[in-house]
Amino acid sequence: MRWRKRDHLAPWMVGKGGEKANPRYMPHHDHYVELYEPMTDQDLGQAVMAN
């Protein structure tokens, strides 16, 4: 996932290219985001900023 000009990755994302997700984040924790399903608001998991 690309957010704020940075790539965020997680192992559970493999094979899910093109799917939509809504990010949620804490303003002072820019190194990771929580991703949620847009329609059901189900938690998909955490993504960490790539190096």
Backbone as JSON Lines, residues from 0, in Angstrom:
{"i":0,"aa":"M","n":[0.84,-1.16,0.0],"ca":[0.0,0.0,0.0],"c":[0.89,1.23,0.0]}
{"i":1,"aa":"R","n":[0.53,2.2,-0.77],"ca":[1.26,3.46,-0.81],"c":[0.44,4.51,-0.08]}
{"i":2,"aa":"W","n":[1.06,5.13,0.93],"ca":[0.38,6.14,1.73],"c":[1.39,7.18,2.17]}
{"i":3,"aa":"R","n":[1.06,8.45,1.99],"ca":[1.95,9.57,2.3],"c":[3.31,9.43,1.62]}
{"i":4,"aa":"K","n":[3.3,9.03,0.37],"ca":[4.52,8.88,-0.45],"c":[5.47,7.82,0.08]}
{"i":5,"aa":"R","n":[4.95,6.85,0.86],"ca":[5.77,5.75,1.39],"c":[5.04,4.44,1.18]}
{"i":6,"aa":"D","n":[5.81,3.38,0.98],"ca":[5.22,2.05,0.81],"c":[5.1,1.37,2.16]}
{"i":7,"aa":"H","n":[3.96,0.73,2.38],"ca":[3.73,-0.06,3.59],"c":[3.4,-1.48,3.16]}
{"i":8,"aa":"L","n":[4.03,-2.46,3.79],"ca":[3.89,-3.86,3.41],"c":[3.58,-4.73,4.61]}
{"i":9,"aa":"A","n":[2.98,-5.9,4.33],"ca":[2.73,-6.92,5.34],"c":[2.64,-8.27,4.64]}
{"i":10,"aa":"P","n":[3.03,-9.35,5.32],"ca":[2.98,-10.68,4.7],"c":[1.57,-11.08,4.23]}
{"i":11,"aa":"W","n":[0.53,-10.64,4.91],"ca":[-0.83,-11.03,4.52],"c":[-1.29,-10.35,3.23]}
{"i":12,"aa":"M","n":[-0.53,-9.39,2.72],"ca":[-0.9,-8.67,1.49],"c":[-0.55,-9.43,0.21]}
{"i":13,"aa":"V","n":[0.24,-10.47,0.31],"ca":[0.69,-11.2,-0.88],"c":[-0.52,-11.74,-1.64]}
{"i":14,"aa":"G","n":[-0.59,-11.45,-2.92],"ca":[-1.68,-11.93,-3.77],"c":[-2.94,-11.08,-3.69]}
{"i":15,"aa":"K","n":[-2.9,-9.95,-3.04],"ca":[-4.09,-9.11,-2.89],"c":[-3.94,-7.78,-3.62]}
{"i":16,"aa":"G","n":[-3.12,-7.74,-4.63],"ca":[-2.9,-6.51,-5.39],"c":[-4.18,-6.01,-6.03]}
{"i":17,"aa":"G","n":[-4.42,-4.72,-5.95],"ca":[-5.61,-4.12,-6.56],"c":[-6.82,-4.05,-5.66]}
{"i":18,"aa":"E","n":[-6.79,-4.73,-4.52],"ca":[-7.92,-4.66,-3.6],"c":[-7.87,-3.35,-2.83]}
{"i":19,"aa":"K","n":[-9.04,-2.84,-2.49],"ca":[-9.11,-1.57,-1.78],"c":[-9.1,-1.79,-0.27]}
{"i":20,"aa":"A","n":[-8.51,-0.82,0.43],"ca":[-8.46,-0.85,1.89],"c":[-8.39,0.58,2.39]}
{"i":21,"aa":"N","n":[-8.99,0.81,3.54],"ca":[-8.94,2.13,4.17],"c":[-7.89,2.12,5.27]}
{"i":22,"aa":"P","n":[-6.94,3.06,5.22],"ca":[-5.93,3.12,6.28],"c":[-6.43,3.92,7.49]}
{"i":23,"aa":"R","n":[-5.98,3.5,8.65],"ca":[-6.18,4.26,9.88],"c":[-4.83,4.32,10.57]}
{"i":24,"aa":"Y","n":[-4.52,5.45,11.14],"ca":[-3.18,5.64,11.69],"c":[-3.23,6.6,12.87]}
{"i":25,"aa":"M","n":[-2.2,6.54,13.66],"ca":[-1.99,7.5,14.73],"c":[-1.01,8.54,14.17]}
{"i":26,"aa":"P","n":[-1.29,9.82,14.29],"ca":[-0.43,10.84,13.68],"c":[1.04,10.77,14.11]}
{"i":27,"aa":"H","n":[1.32,10.33,15.3],"ca":[2.71,10.27,15.76],"c":[3.35,8.9,15.51]}
{"i":28,"aa":"H","n":[2.62,7.96,14.88],"ca":[3.16,6.64,14.52],"c":[3.09,6.48,13.01]}
{"i":29,"aa":"D","n":[3.98,7.18,12.33],"ca":[3.98,7.19,10.87],"c":[4.53,5.91,10.27]}
{"i":30,"aa":"H","n":[5.16,5.04,11.07],"ca":[5.84,3.85,10.55],"c":[4.89,2.67,10.33]}
{"i":31,"aa":"Y","n":[3.65,2.73,10.8],"ca":[2.71,1.66,10.5],"c":[1.29,2.2,10.39]}
{"i":32,"aa":"V","n":[0.44,1.46,9.67],"ca":[-0.97,1.8,9.51],"c":[-1.8,0.54,9.72]}
{"i":33,"aa":"E","n":[-3.01,0.69,10.18],"ca":[-3.98,-0.4,10.25],"c":[-4.85,-0.28,9.01]}
{"i":34,"aa":"L","n":[-5.16,-1.41,8.37],"ca":[-5.97,-1.4,7.17],"c":[-7.31,-2.08,7.44]}
{"i":35,"aa":"Y","n":[-8.37,-1.49,6.85],"ca":[-9.73,-1.98,7.05],"c":[-10.44,-2.14,5.71]}
{"i":36,"aa":"E","n":[-11.32,-3.12,5.63],"ca":[-12.16,-3.37,4.46],"c":[-13.12,-2.18,4.32]}
{"i":37,"aa":"P","n":[-13.2,-1.56,3.12],"ca":[-14.05,-0.38,2.96],"c":[-15.55,-0.64,3.16]}
{"i":38,"aa":"M","n":[-16.06,-1.76,2.71],"ca":[-17.5,-2.01,2.78],"c":[-17.96,-2.5,4.15]}
{"i":39,"aa":"T","n":[-17.2,-3.4,4.77],"ca":[-17.63,-4.02,6.03],"c":[-16.92,-3.44,7.25]}
{"i":40,"aa":"D","n":[-15.88,-2.64,7.03],"ca":[-15.08,-2.06,8.11],"c":[-14.37,-3.14,8.94]}
{"i":41,"aa":"Q","n":[-14.14,-4.29,8.32],"ca":[-13.43,-5.39,8.98],"c":[-11.93,-5.11,9.0]}
{"i":42,"aa":"D","n":[-11.29,-5.38,10.13],"ca":[-9.85,-5.17,10.28],"c":[-9.1,-6.18,9.42]}
{"i":43,"aa":"L","n":[-8.25,-5.69,8.52],"ca":[-7.44,-6.57,7.67],"c":[-6.08,-6.86,8.27]}
{"i":44,"aa":"G","n":[-5.58,-5.94,9.06],"ca":[-4.28,-6.13,9.69],"c":[-3.43,-4.9,9.6]}
{"i":45,"aa":"Q","n":[-2.22,-5.04,10.09],"ca":[-1.28,-3.94,10.16],"c":[-0.28,-4.03,9.03]}
{"i":46,"aa":"A","n":[0.13,-2.89,8.5],"ca":[1.17,-2.82,7.49],"c":[2.28,-1.92,8.01]}
{"i":47,"aa":"V","n":[3.53,-2.33,7.81],"ca":[4.69,-1.61,8.31],"c":[5.39,-0.92,7.15]}
{"i":48,"aa":"M","n":[5.96,0.25,7.41],"ca":[6.65,1.0,6.38],"c":[7.85,0.21,5.85]}
{"i":49,"aa":"A","n":[7.95,0.13,4.54],"ca":[9.06,-0.57,3.89],"c":[10.33,0.28,3.95]}
{"i":50,"aa":"N","n":[11.48,-0.37,3.91],"ca":[12.76,0.35,3.93],"c":[13.05,1.03,2.64]}
